[in-house]
Amino acid sequence: MTMKKVGQSLYLHVSAIGELSELQQGKVTKAFEIARSHFPGLQKENVTLIKISPMNISFIVSPDWDTAMEPRINFSYVVHCSSTGYPAGGSCVKFLDYRDKHIIYHHKWAFCAASYDGFNRSDSMAWSQYWTEHPAVKALSKRDPKWRSKIGNYDYWKKNVLDEIT
């Protein structure tokens, strides 16, 4: 399966929706309809990633997904689900603007269906292997035990990893 599990959340690129169970696909479809009812400007073609958590489904917009090695999050539309995990008609929907927070994703190839051709999958996998095995990153892991939870912030990533390995 080409999805990334972090804690209780499942992250996937829109190209991998077909790999979800029928039940999960139904939840995503229903949540998208609810999000669109609150934000009519939300278009399927603008959604890059979907995050499925026990209590919400998020539609994440990342315009540089295909061009950046570590794409940024711009926006997220979050649909809160009922206690059964299913989005309901009266669901609360939030719009979150992340542009000033500089949040990035790593290992983007892991989110996408193997057939997705929006970027070079081999290059993306090679980049992941290069930086994760770089001596500077090994040294960082000894200096800062919480480094993995911080590298999603571009400023931390640039200063502590990218500037050290490029």
N, C-alpha and C positions, 0 to 999 in steps of 0.2 A: 504494500500500500504506500502511496506517495503522499503522505501527510506527516506533519510534525506534531508530536504530542508533547506538551509542556504542562506539567502538573495534571490538572483535570481537564485542560483545554486541548482541543484538536484544531490545528491550523491547516488550511489547505488552499491551494490556488484554485481559481474557478475552473481550471482545466481538469481538476481531479474530482469534480462533483459526482461524476458517474461512478466513482469508486465507493461512494457512500452507500449505506444500506437504503432500501426503499423508504423506511421510516425516517431516517436522517434526511434524505432528499426532500421528503414531504415537509419536515420541520423547516428546512432552509427555504423552500419555496413559500411556505406560509409566512415565515418571518420577513422575507423580502417583500411580499405583498403588503404586509403591515408597515414596514419601513417606507415603502413608496407612498402609502396613504398619508403618512406624516410629512414626507419630503418628496414631493412629486418630481423634483429635479434629479433624483437618484436614478441612474440608468444602469442596467446590467453591465453594459460595456465599460463602465467606469470602475466597477468593483474588481479588485485584484485578488484579495484574499477573503476567506471566511473563517471566523473563529467560532467554534462550537464549544460552549461551556455548559455546565449543568443548568445554570439559571439564565443564560442569555446566548444570543447568536449575533455576531457582529459582522458587518460588511465593511471591509477596509479598502480604502482607496490609496494606491501607491503608484503615481504616474510614471516613476522612473524604474519600475520593476524590470523591464526588459533591457534597460541600458546600464544600470548601475550594478556593481558587484554586491553592494550592500544597499538595497533600495530603502527609501524613506517612507514612513507613513505620513500621509497628509490628513486624512479624515477617517472617521469610523462612525458608522451608524449602528447603534446597539439596540436590539430588540430584547426586552426582558421577557422571560418565559414563565409559565405557571409552575407550581410546585411539581408538576408531572414532567417538566422539561419541554412542554409544548407551547409554542407561542399562541396566545389567545387574542381575540379581536380587541380587547381593551388593554392590550399590552402597552407598557410604557416604552417609548422610543426616545433615545438620546442621540444627539449629534455631537461628536467630539472632534475638536480641531487640534491636531498634533503638530502643525507646521512649525511652531516655535519651540517645540520640545525636542526636535531632532532625533526622533526614535528611528532606528534602522533594524532591518532583518539580516541575519547571516544564513548561509547555506540555503539560498533560495531554491536551488534545484530540488531540495528535499520536500518542498511544498507542492510541486507540480507533477502532473501526469507525465509519464515517460515519453509520451508522444508530443508534448508541448514543444513548439519550436520558436517561441518568441525570443529566446536567447540561446547561446551555445551552452548546452547542459554540461558537456565535457569540460569546457573552460571554467564553468562555475564550480564543478566538483574539484577540479585541480586547484583552484584558488582556495577553496575550503581546506583542502589537505595541506597546501603550502603554508597558510597562516597558522593553522592549528598545530602544526608540527615545528614551527619556527622556534629557534632557541630563545628569541626575545619573548615569545608567548609562554614558553616553559618557565623562564625567569619571572615573568609577571605572575604566573600562578603561584610561585613561591612567595613573592612579595605581598600579594593581595589575594587572600583566599576567596574573596567574594567577587573576583574579576569577572566571572561568567555572568553574574547578574547585572554587571555594569556596562558590558560592551554593547548593549542595545542602545546606549546613548552615544550619538555620533561624536560628541566632543571627547568623551572618555576613550572611545574606540580610536579616534585619530591620534590623540596624545600618547596613549599607552600601547597601542598595537600598530596602527598603520604607519605612523612616523618612524617606528622602530624597525619595521620590516621592509620598507620600500626606499 
